[in-house]
């Protein structure tokens, strides 16, 4: 996660500096944009999810003592934004959206055939506070944080089949905390905002197999998803 944050900081910092150096003029775009009480927009972006497992007992001889080996993939985000201005430096934001992703994982010490490909579609609803600096020409850095909930439309929570039948089950309703940063760029016709955010589940998302001795779930104390969202917002 650190390498993604460092890369994002470099990119986000370079964009406004490049525009300022090569524009050749000091034109202030949309000078009254942030004086609006309410503003709206949409976002497109990318995500990468994985699972954080807490174990009852760590397996001796497995990689790092873990039961599962997890591989990240790149997913897609899309959604809407509702922004309410609270003060010159503070906004309340609602960002309902949909995220699509896939997580690949398998048991590290078991017979072949334990590979699982979990394709998920989340209806993701964050409520966030956005803390901004003073606007500098046509850009304004900010940090954002808050809580969110999601509905996992691919959870299989109520599926009577479990891992013994090749079905991995997760909870449908989940809760998270989020923290991130970004930069508002004021263009001639609209405000464009690249941002990066970490999303961390609070609750246990694993639905245990019916067999209490299942090799898939018997040793898992808690399973929570984690994600990085890189979004591009248009307002």
C-alpha positions in Angstrom: 0.0 0.0 0.0 2.9 2.4 0.7 4.2 2.2 -2.9 0.7 3.2 -4.2 0.6 6.2 -1.8 4.0 7.4 -2.8 3.2 7.1 -6.5 0.0 8.9 -6.1 1.7 11.8 -4.2 4.2 12.2 -7.0 1.6 12.2 -9.7 -0.8 14.5 -7.8 1.9 16.9 -6.9 3.3 17.1 -10.4 0.0 17.8 -12.2 -0.7 21.3 -10.8 3.0 22.3 -10.9 3.3 21.3 -14.6 0.1 23.3 -15.4 1.3 26.3 -13.5 4.8 26.4 -15.1 3.7 25.9 -18.7 0.4 27.8 -18.8 2.3 31.1 -19.4 -0.5 33.0 -17.6 -2.2 33.3 -14.2 -5.9 32.8 -15.1 -8.1 31.9 -12.2 -10.7 29.3 -13.3 -14.1 29.1 -11.7 -13.2 31.5 -8.9 -16.6 31.1 -7.1 -16.9 27.3 -7.5 -16.3 26.6 -3.8 -18.8 29.2 -2.6 -21.7 27.0 -3.6 -23.6 25.5 -0.7 -24.2 22.3 -2.7 -22.3 20.8 -5.7 -22.6 17.6 -7.6 -20.6 15.4 -9.9 -19.5 11.9 -10.8 -16.3 9.8 -10.5 -14.6 7.1 -12.4 -11.6 5.1 -11.1 -9.8 1.9 -10.3 -9.5 -0.3 -7.2 -7.5 -3.1 -5.9 -8.8 -5.4 -3.1 -7.4 -8.1 -0.9 -8.3 -9.9 2.3 -6.7 -9.5 5.7 -6.9 -12.8 7.6 -6.6 -13.2 11.4 -5.9 -16.8 12.4 -6.7 -18.8 15.5 -3.4 -20.7 15.0 -0.7 -20.0 12.5 0.3 -22.9 10.3 3.9 -24.1 10.9 5.8 -24.4 7.6 3.3 -22.3 5.5 4.5 -19.0 3.9 4.7 -16.5 6.8 2.6 -19.0 8.8 -0.6 -18.0 6.9 -3.3 -20.3 5.7 -4.1 -18.3 2.6 -2.1 -16.7 -0.2 -3.9 -13.7 -1.7 -3.3 -12.0 -5.1 -4.6 -8.6 -5.9 -6.2 -7.6 -9.3 -7.3 -4.3 -10.7 -11.0 -3.4 -10.6 -13.2 -0.5 -11.6 -15.3 2.1 -9.8 -18.0 4.4 -10.9 -20.4 6.6 -9.0 -22.0 10.0 -8.1 -20.9 12.7 -5.7 -23.0 15.1 -3.5 -21.0 17.8 -1.7 -22.1 20.1 1.0 -19.9 23.1 1.9 -19.6 23.4 5.7 -16.9 26.1 5.8 -14.0 27.4 3.6 -11.9 24.4 4.5 -14.5 21.7 5.3 -17.0 19.8 3.2 -19.3 16.9 3.8 -19.5 14.4 0.9 -21.7 11.5 0.0 -20.2 9.3 -2.7 -22.5 6.4 -3.6 -21.0 4.1 -6.3 -20.5 0.7 -7.6 -17.1 -1.2 -7.6 -16.2 -4.3 -9.5 -13.2 -6.4 -8.5 -11.7 -9.9 -8.3 -9.6 -11.5 -5.6 -7.6 -14.7 -6.2 -6.4 -16.8 -3.3 -5.7 -20.3 -2.2 -4.7 -22.4 0.8 -0.9 -22.4 1.3 -0.7 -25.9 2.8 -3.4 -28.2 1.3 -4.1 -30.5 -1.6 -4.6 -29.1 -5.1 -8.0 -27.7 -5.9 -8.2 -25.1 -3.1 -7.8 -22.1 -5.5 -10.7 -19.6 -5.3 -11.5 -16.7 -7.6 -13.9 -14.3 -5.9 -15.7 -11.9 -8.2 -17.5 -9.2 -6.3 -19.8 -6.3 -7.1 -20.2 -3.8 -4.3 -22.7 -1.0 -3.9 -20.4 1.3 -1.9 -21.7 4.3 0.1 -19.1 6.5 1.9 -19.9 9.5 4.1 -16.7 11.6 4.2 -15.3 14.8 5.6 -13.0 16.6 3.3 -10.4 19.0 4.9 -8.9 21.4 2.3 -6.1 23.9 2.3 -6.4 27.4 1.0 -6.8 27.5 -2.7 -3.5 28.2 -4.6 -4.2 29.6 -8.0 -6.1 26.7 -9.8 -5.4 23.9 -7.4 -6.2 22.9 -3.8 -4.8 19.9 -1.9 -7.0 18.1 0.6 -7.3 15.1 2.9 -10.5 13.1 3.4 -11.7 10.6 5.9 -14.9 9.0 7.1 -17.0 5.8 7.3 -18.8 3.8 4.7 -21.1 0.8 4.2 -21.5 -1.6 1.2 -23.8 -4.2 -0.1 -21.9 -7.2 -1.6 -24.2 -8.3 -4.5 -22.0 -11.4 -5.0 -21.7 -12.5 -1.4 -23.3 -15.9 -1.6 -24.2 -15.4 2.0 -27.5 -17.4 1.8 -26.2 -20.0 -0.6 -26.7 -23.5 1.0 -23.5 -24.7 -0.8 -20.1 -23.8 0.7 -16.5 -24.5 0.0 -17.0 -28.2 -0.1 -19.1 -27.5 -3.2 -16.7 -24.9 -4.6 -18.7 -21.9 -3.2 -16.9 -19.2 -1.1 -19.3 -17.2 1.0 -19.1 -13.7 2.4 -21.4 -11.4 4.4 -23.7 -9.1 2.3 -23.6 -6.0 4.5 -20.2 -4.6 5.5 -18.8 -1.5 7.2 -15.5 0.4 6.7 -13.4 3.4 7.6 -11.6 5.3 4.9 -8.8 7.8 4.7 -7.1 9.5 1.7 -5.8 12.6 -0.1 -6.1 14.4 -3.4 -5.9 17.7 -5.3 -8.7 19.8 -6.7 -7.8 21.2 -10.1 -9.9 24.1 -11.3 -10.3 23.9 -15.1 -12.1 26.3 -17.4 -15.5 24.5 -17.4 -15.3 22.2 -14.4 -13.3 21.0 -11.4 -11.3 17.8 -11.9 -10.0 15.9 -8.8 -7.6 12.9 -8.8 -7.5 11.2 -5.4 -6.3 8.1 -3.7 -8.1 6.5 -0.7 -7.5 3.5 1.6 -10.7 1.5 2.5 -10.6 -0.9 5.5 -13.4 -3.2 6.6 -14.3 -3.2 10.3 -16.5 -6.4 10.5 -15.7 -10.0 9.9 -16.8 -10.8 6.3 -16.3 -14.6 6.2 -19.3 -16.9 6.3 -18.1 -20.2 7.8 -18.6 -23.5 6.1 -21.2 -25.8 7.6 -18.6 -28.4 8.5 -16.8 -27.0 11.7 -13.6 -28.8 10.6 -13.5 -27.3 7.1 -9.9 -26.7 6.0 -11.1 -23.4 4.5 -12.7 -21.7 7.5 -11.9 -23.6 10.7 -8.7 -21.6 11.5 -9.9 -18.2 10.5 -10.7 -15.9 13.4 -11.6 -12.9 11.2 -11.5 -12.0 7.5 -11.7 -8.4 6.5 -11.3 -6.8 3.0 -8.9 -3.9 2.3 -8.8 -1.8 -0.8 -7.1 1.1 -2.5 -9.4 3.4 -4.6 -7.9 5.7 -7.2 -10.7 8.0 -8.4 -11.0 10.8 -10.9 -13.8 13.2 -10.0 -15.6 15.6 -12.3 -17.8 18.4 -10.8 
